[in-house]
Amino acid sequence: MTIGNFDGVHLGHQALLTELKKRAHDLGLESAVTTFEPNPKDFFNPKKPQTRISSLREKIEFFKKIKIDRVHIVKFNQKFSQLTANDFISILSKKLMVKEIIIGEDFRFGKGREGGLKELSGSGINLNVQNKIFINNVRISSTFIRQLLANDNLEEANKFIGRPYSISGKVTHGKKRGREIGFPTANIYMRHNRPPLKGVFAVKFGDYYGVANLGFRPSFEGVGKLQLEVHLLNFSSNLYGQHVNINFLKKLRDEKKFTTIEDLKEQIKLDIDKAKLFFGNKNL
């Protein structure tokens, strides 16, 4: 088993998961991941929740893709936060039957973060400690990737994630405003409501390319909840009800408010031209 928040499931996490699967195979055991919802930092500081690289569902989708056998989701609440280090170790060994735990060197657990490597090493569970992962002398971490995304450094963030940053969700019916002005959009319902980036992006899902707006639609009535709308290039099929994964490849501009619909339409045309140039046209 490995344990953590796994926000973004970046290259550092992936190295841990690769070792997890290898050791499970070598020992003839199931591979298991334990993660938390909400993030413990958000539980202890609910008025200032962190942005999140990935939603719980997106993390689970990744674990499924790489064929992790079991995923344990811990509801991080007041009761769980009061467990002592010994209580936590007892759950691992007696309830979850963990034979080996694979963790990073800074792993802490239990009330007040009282437990660490020392407590685990004497628990009877085999301890497998993984070193931090670096790229160009920079440690890979979810915090660093959030900062890159918030500062519009999408391409650099994708290097540390190991794949394009993405948001998944179900295509739902919107108010058809995009269709009314000649640029129909797929409206993506997001459970992931605190992504670390906003703006207009060149995106892709499957074999399709498009331009996405991730924001609050200030040029219309404005909305209180962050929305993701994607205009697909040379695409006319029905996507309603489908669960899609949108890959963010390049930021085109910040979201802004336009005084007239004509100004907005003109900007959308420019965004599409810029996206096509980025994609190399690809017969779009």
C-alpha positions as CSV (number, residue, x, y, z in Angstrom):
1,M,0.0,0.0,0.0
2,T,0.9,3.6,-0.6
3,I,-0.8,6.5,1.1
4,G,-1.2,10.2,0.1
5,N,-3.3,12.9,-1.4
6,F,-2.0,12.3,-4.9
7,D,-3.2,15.7,-6.2
8,G,-2.3,15.7,-9.9
9,V,-0.8,12.2,-9.8
10,H,2.4,13.8,-11.1
11,L,5.7,12.1,-12.1
12,G,6.7,11.8,-8.4
13,H,3.5,10.0,-7.6
14,Q,3.8,7.9,-10.7
15,A,7.3,6.7,-9.6
16,L,5.8,5.7,-6.3
17,L,2.9,3.9,-8.0
18,T,5.3,2.1,-10.3
19,E,7.3,0.8,-7.3
20,L,4.0,-0.2,-5.7
21,K,2.9,-2.3,-8.6
22,K,6.3,-3.9,-8.9
23,R,6.5,-4.9,-5.2
24,A,2.9,-6.2,-5.2
25,H,3.8,-8.4,-8.2
26,D,7.0,-9.6,-6.6
27,L,5.3,-10.4,-3.3
28,G,2.1,-11.9,-4.8
29,L,-0.1,-9.2,-3.1
30,E,-2.7,-6.7,-4.2
31,S,-1.6,-3.2,-4.9
32,A,-3.5,-0.6,-2.9
33,V,-3.7,3.1,-2.6
34,T,-5.2,5.1,0.3
35,T,-6.2,8.7,-0.3
36,F,-8.3,11.3,1.5
37,E,-11.3,13.4,0.8
38,P,-11.3,16.2,1.6
39,N,-7.6,17.1,1.5
40,P,-6.5,17.2,5.2
41,K,-5.2,20.7,4.7
42,D,-8.6,21.9,3.6
43,F,-10.2,20.2,6.6
44,F,-8.0,22.1,9.0
45,N,-8.3,25.3,7.1
46,P,-11.8,25.3,5.4
47,K,-11.9,29.1,4.9
48,K,-8.9,29.0,2.7
49,P,-9.2,25.8,0.6
50,Q,-6.3,25.0,-1.8
51,T,-6.7,24.9,-5.5
52,R,-6.7,21.3,-6.8
53,I,-4.9,19.9,-9.8
54,S,-7.3,16.9,-9.9
55,S,-10.7,15.9,-8.5
56,L,-11.2,12.7,-6.6
57,R,-12.8,11.1,-9.6
58,E,-9.9,12.1,-11.9
59,K,-7.5,10.5,-9.4
60,I,-9.5,7.3,-9.3
61,E,-9.7,7.2,-13.1
62,F,-5.8,7.4,-13.2
63,F,-5.5,4.6,-10.6
64,K,-7.9,2.5,-12.7
65,K,-6.0,3.2,-15.9
66,I,-2.7,1.9,-14.5
67,K,-4.5,-1.1,-12.9
68,I,-4.1,-0.5,-9.2
69,D,-6.1,-3.3,-7.5
70,R,-7.7,-1.4,-4.6
71,V,-8.3,2.2,-3.8
72,H,-9.3,3.1,-0.2
73,I,-10.9,6.6,0.1
74,V,-10.8,7.9,3.7
75,K,-13.4,10.6,4.6
76,F,-11.1,13.0,6.5
77,N,-13.3,14.3,9.3
78,Q,-13.0,15.2,13.0
79,K,-13.1,11.6,14.2
80,F,-10.3,10.5,11.8
81,S,-8.2,13.6,12.6
82,Q,-8.1,12.5,16.2
83,L,-6.6,9.0,15.5
84,T,-3.3,8.5,17.2
85,A,-0.3,7.2,15.2
86,N,-0.8,3.8,16.9
87,D,-4.5,3.8,16.0
88,F,-3.6,4.4,12.4
89,I,-1.0,1.7,12.3
90,S,-3.5,-0.7,13.9
91,I,-5.9,0.0,11.0
92,L,-3.3,-0.6,8.4
93,S,-2.1,-3.9,9.9
94,K,-5.3,-5.4,11.4
95,K,-8.1,-4.1,9.2
96,L,-6.4,-3.5,5.9
97,M,-3.9,-6.4,6.3
98,V,-1.1,-4.3,4.9
99,K,2.2,-6.3,4.5
100,E,4.3,-3.5,3.0
101,I,3.9,0.2,2.9
102,I,5.6,2.4,0.3
103,I,5.9,6.1,1.1
104,G,8.0,9.2,0.7
105,E,10.6,10.1,3.3
106,D,8.5,13.0,4.6
107,F,5.3,11.0,5.3
108,R,3.6,11.9,8.6
109,F,0.4,10.6,10.1
110,G,-1.7,10.5,13.3
111,K,-3.1,13.3,15.5
112,G,-0.8,16.3,15.3
113,R,1.3,14.5,12.7
114,E,3.0,12.6,15.6
115,G,3.8,9.5,13.5
116,G,6.6,9.1,10.9
117,L,9.1,6.6,9.6
118,K,10.3,5.7,13.1
119,E,6.9,4.6,14.2
120,L,6.2,2.6,11.0
121,S,9.6,0.9,11.2
122,G,8.7,-0.7,14.5
123,S,5.1,-1.7,13.4
124,G,5.7,-5.1,11.9
125,I,4.8,-3.7,8.4
126,N,7.7,-3.8,6.0
127,L,8.7,-0.2,5.2
128,N,9.8,0.8,1.7
129,V,10.9,4.5,1.6
130,Q,11.1,6.3,-1.7
131,N,13.4,9.2,-2.4
132,K,12.1,12.5,-3.7
133,I,12.0,12.9,-7.5
134,F,13.7,15.9,-9.2
135,I,13.6,17.4,-12.7
136,N,16.5,19.8,-13.5
137,N,17.3,20.0,-9.7
138,V,13.6,21.0,-8.9
139,R,11.7,18.7,-6.7
140,I,8.4,17.5,-8.2
141,S,5.5,18.4,-5.9
142,S,1.8,19.2,-6.2
143,T,2.4,22.6,-4.6
144,F,5.0,23.6,-7.2
145,I,2.8,22.4,-10.1
146,R,-0.1,24.4,-8.7
147,Q,2.1,27.5,-8.7
148,L,3.1,26.9,-12.3
149,L,-0.5,26.5,-13.4
150,A,-1.6,29.6,-11.5
151,N,1.3,31.6,-13.1
152,D,0.1,30.5,-16.6
153,N,3.2,28.2,-17.1
154,L,1.1,25.4,-18.5
155,E,3.8,23.8,-20.7
156,E,6.2,23.6,-17.8
157,A,3.6,22.2,-15.5
158,N,2.8,19.5,-18.0
159,K,6.4,18.4,-17.9
160,F,6.1,17.8,-14.1
161,I,2.7,16.2,-14.4
162,G,4.0,13.8,-17.1
163,R,1.0,14.4,-19.4
164,P,-1.2,17.3,-20.3
165,Y,-3.1,18.9,-17.5
166,S,-6.8,17.8,-17.8
167,I,-10.2,18.3,-16.4
168,S,-12.9,15.7,-16.8
169,G,-16.7,16.0,-16.6
170,K,-20.0,15.3,-18.2
171,V,-21.3,17.3,-21.2
172,T,-24.5,19.0,-20.1
173,H,-27.0,21.4,-21.7
174,G,-26.2,25.0,-21.3
175,K,-28.0,28.2,-22.2
176,K,-27.0,27.8,-25.9
177,R,-25.3,31.3,-25.9
178,G,-22.4,30.0,-27.9
179,R,-24.6,28.5,-30.5
180,E,-26.6,31.8,-30.8
181,I,-23.4,33.7,-31.7
182,G,-22.1,31.1,-34.1
183,F,-19.7,29.2,-31.9
184,P,-21.5,26.2,-30.2
185,T,-19.8,24.9,-27.1
186,A,-19.8,21.7,-25.1
187,N,-20.6,22.6,-21.5
188,I,-18.6,20.4,-19.1
189,Y,-20.1,19.9,-15.6
190,M,-17.2,19.9,-13.2
191,R,-17.1,18.5,-9.7
192,H,-13.6,19.9,-9.9
193,N,-14.5,23.5,-8.8
194,R,-11.1,24.9,-7.7
195,P,-8.6,24.4,-10.5
196,P,-5.4,26.4,-10.3
197,L,-5.8,28.1,-13.7
198,K,-8.4,30.2,-15.6
199,G,-8.6,31.7,-19.0
200,V,-8.9,30.6,-22.7
201,F,-6.9,27.6,-23.9
202,A,-6.1,25.4,-26.9
203,V,-7.4,22.0,-25.8
204,K,-7.8,18.4,-27.1
205,F,-9.8,15.4,-26.2
206,G,-9.6,12.1,-28.1
207,D,-9.0,13.0,-31.7
208,Y,-10.7,16.4,-31.4
209,Y,-9.2,19.9,-31.1
210,G,-10.8,22.9,-29.7
211,V,-10.8,26.2,-27.8
212,A,-11.9,26.2,-24.1
213,N,-13.0,29.0,-21.8
214,L,-12.5,28.2,-18.1
215,G,-14.0,31.0,-16.1
216,F,-17.1,32.9,-15.2
217,R,-18.5,34.2,-18.6
218,P,-18.2,37.9,-17.8
219,S,-19.4,38.9,-21.2
220,F,-22.9,37.5,-20.6
221,E,-24.6,37.7,-17.2
222,G,-21.6,36.2,-15.4
223,V,-21.9,33.1,-13.2
224,G,-21.0,32.5,-9.6
225,K,-19.6,29.1,-10.3
226,L,-16.5,28.4,-12.5
227,Q,-17.5,26.9,-15.8
228,L,-15.7,25.0,-18.6
229,E,-17.0,25.5,-22.1
230,V,-15.3,24.0,-25.2
231,H,-15.8,25.0,-28.8
232,L,-14.6,22.0,-30.9
233,L,-13.2,22.7,-34.4
234,N,-14.9,21.0,-37.3
235,F,-17.1,18.9,-35.1
236,S,-20.9,18.6,-35.2
237,S,-21.8,15.3,-33.3
238,N,-23.9,15.1,-30.2
239,L,-21.8,14.8,-27.0
240,Y,-24.6,15.4,-24.4
241,G,-24.4,13.0,-21.5
242,Q,-20.9,11.8,-22.3
243,H,-18.1,11.9,-19.8
244,V,-15.1,13.6,-21.4
245,N,-11.5,14.4,-20.5
246,I,-10.3,17.8,-21.7
247,N,-6.5,18.1,-22.1
248,F,-5.1,21.7,-21.7
249,L,-2.2,22.3,-24.1
250,K,-1.6,26.0,-24.3
251,K,-3.0,29.2,-22.8
252,L,-4.2,31.7,-25.4
253,R,-5.3,34.6,-23.2
254,D,-7.0,35.6,-19.9
255,E,-10.7,35.7,-19.7
256,K,-12.1,39.2,-20.2
257,K,-15.4,41.1,-20.5
258,F,-16.4,42.5,-23.9
259,T,-18.9,45.4,-24.2
260,T,-20.6,44.1,-27.4
261,I,-21.3,40.6,-28.8
262,E,-19.6,41.6,-32.0
263,D,-16.3,42.3,-30.1
264,L,-16.7,38.9,-28.4
265,K,-17.2,37.2,-31.7
266,E,-14.2,38.9,-33.2
267,Q,-12.0,37.8,-30.3
268,I,-13.3,34.2,-30.6
269,K,-12.3,34.1,-34.2
270,L,-8.8,35.3,-33.2
271,D,-8.6,32.6,-30.5
272,I,-9.5,29.9,-33.0
273,D,-6.9,31.2,-35.5
274,K,-4.3,31.2,-32.7
275,A,-5.3,27.7,-31.7
276,K,-5.1,26.4,-35.2
277,L,-1.7,27.9,-35.6
278,F,-0.6,26.1,-32.4
279,F,-2.1,22.8,-33.6
280,G,-0.4,23.2,-37.0
281,N,-3.9,23.4,-38.6
282,K,-4.1,19.6,-38.9
283,N,-6.8,20.0,-41.6
284,L,-9.0,22.0,-39.1
